[in-house]
Amino acid sequence: MDKEKLHSLSHSIKRYQRSCSHSNVPTLNQRLGSARGEFGHLVDNLNRINRLSQTLKKVIKRPMLDHCRVAHWRDNVLVLAVDSSVWANRLRFEKLNLLSQLRQNGFPGTSSIDVIIQPGDFR
């Protein structure tokens, strides 16, 4: 599945979750039940990314938070995207502290953090 389709699906899931937050509509997880195969893996990964994003908001302070987001999760490696090389360097200095905080806040299996620069994603 290409990056654009994944982003579109993630956006749709978040929109659905927001619409359900104040109603009795079942959540996406409840609707999917025990999803299997590639789709189930995709949903699990999107849920993990959503939880990581929420945790990131707790452990990274502004102004860095405004320039950083979860890009993806692969093989226990968190990939964070930043909008410039300046923020990438600042985040690299904080990686060990951030890794420790993530492990303490529900992601004990996180082995490392990679930082990538994606300026177009922050407009």
Contacts in CASP RR format, 6 or more apart in sequence:
PFRMAT RR
TARGET T0000
AUTHOR 0000-0000-0000
METHOD contacts of the structure
MODEL  1
MDKEKLHSLSHSIKRYQRSCSHSNVPTLNQRLGSARGEFGHLVDNLNRIN
RLSQTLKKVIKRPMLDHCRVAHWRDNVLVLAVDSSVWANRLRFEKLNLLS
QLRQNGFPGTSSIDVIIQPGDFR
1 9 0 8 1.000
1 38 0 8 1.000
1 42 0 8 1.000
6 42 0 8 1.000
9 42 0 8 1.000
9 46 0 8 1.000
10 46 0 8 1.000
10 49 0 8 1.000
13 28 0 8 1.000
13 43 0 8 1.000
13 46 0 8 1.000
14 50 0 8 1.000
16 28 0 8 1.000
17 27 0 8 1.000
17 28 0 8 1.000
19 25 0 8 1.000
20 26 0 8 1.000
20 27 0 8 1.000
20 28 0 8 1.000
28 43 0 8 1.000
29 43 0 8 1.000
29 47 0 8 1.000
32 40 0 8 1.000
32 43 0 8 1.000
35 43 0 8 1.000
45 72 0 8 1.000
45 73 0 8 1.000
48 73 0 8 1.000
49 70 0 8 1.000
49 72 0 8 1.000
49 73 0 8 1.000
52 70 0 8 1.000
52 73 0 8 1.000
52 78 0 8 1.000
52 102 0 8 1.000
52 107 0 8 1.000
53 69 0 8 1.000
53 70 0 8 1.000
55 102 0 8 1.000
55 105 0 8 1.000
55 106 0 8 1.000
55 107 0 8 1.000
56 65 0 8 1.000
56 68 0 8 1.000
56 69 0 8 1.000
56 70 0 8 1.000
56 80 0 8 1.000
57 65 0 8 1.000
58 105 0 8 1.000
59 98 0 8 1.000
59 101 0 8 1.000
59 102 0 8 1.000
59 105 0 8 1.000
60 68 0 8 1.000
60 94 0 8 1.000
60 98 0 8 1.000
64 87 0 8 1.000
64 90 0 8 1.000
64 91 0 8 1.000
64 94 0 8 1.000
67 82 0 8 1.000
67 83 0 8 1.000
67 84 0 8 1.000
67 87 0 8 1.000
67 122 0 8 1.000
68 80 0 8 1.000
68 81 0 8 1.000
68 82 0 8 1.000
68 87 0 8 1.000
68 91 0 8 1.000
69 80 0 8 1.000
69 81 0 8 1.000
69 121 0 8 1.000
69 122 0 8 1.000
70 78 0 8 1.000
70 79 0 8 1.000
70 80 0 8 1.000
70 81 0 8 1.000
71 79 0 8 1.000
71 80 0 8 1.000
71 81 0 8 1.000
71 116 0 8 1.000
71 118 0 8 1.000
72 79 0 8 1.000
73 79 0 8 1.000
75 111 0 8 1.000
76 109 0 8 1.000
76 110 0 8 1.000
76 111 0 8 1.000
76 112 0 8 1.000
77 110 0 8 1.000
77 111 0 8 1.000
77 112 0 8 1.000
77 113 0 8 1.000
77 114 0 8 1.000
78 102 0 8 1.000
78 107 0 8 1.000
78 110 0 8 1.000
78 112 0 8 1.000
78 113 0 8 1.000
78 114 0 8 1.000
79 113 0 8 1.000
79 114 0 8 1.000
79 115 0 8 1.000
79 116 0 8 1.000
80 91 0 8 1.000
80 113 0 8 1.000
80 114 0 8 1.000
80 115 0 8 1.000
80 116 0 8 1.000
81 115 0 8 1.000
81 116 0 8 1.000
81 117 0 8 1.000
81 118 0 8 1.000
81 121 0 8 1.000
82 88 0 8 1.000
82 91 0 8 1.000
82 115 0 8 1.000
82 116 0 8 1.000
82 117 0 8 1.000
82 118 0 8 1.000
83 117 0 8 1.000
83 118 0 8 1.000
83 119 0 8 1.000
83 120 0 8 1.000
83 121 0 8 1.000
83 122 0 8 1.000
84 117 0 8 1.000
84 119 0 8 1.000
85 117 0 8 1.000
88 115 0 8 1.000
88 116 0 8 1.000
88 117 0 8 1.000
91 98 0 8 1.000
91 115 0 8 1.000
92 115 0 8 1.000
95 112 0 8 1.000
95 113 0 8 1.000
95 115 0 8 1.000
98 113 0 8 1.000
99 110 0 8 1.000
99 112 0 8 1.000
99 113 0 8 1.000
102 110 0 8 1.000
102 113 0 8 1.000
103 109 0 8 1.000
103 110 0 8 1.000
END
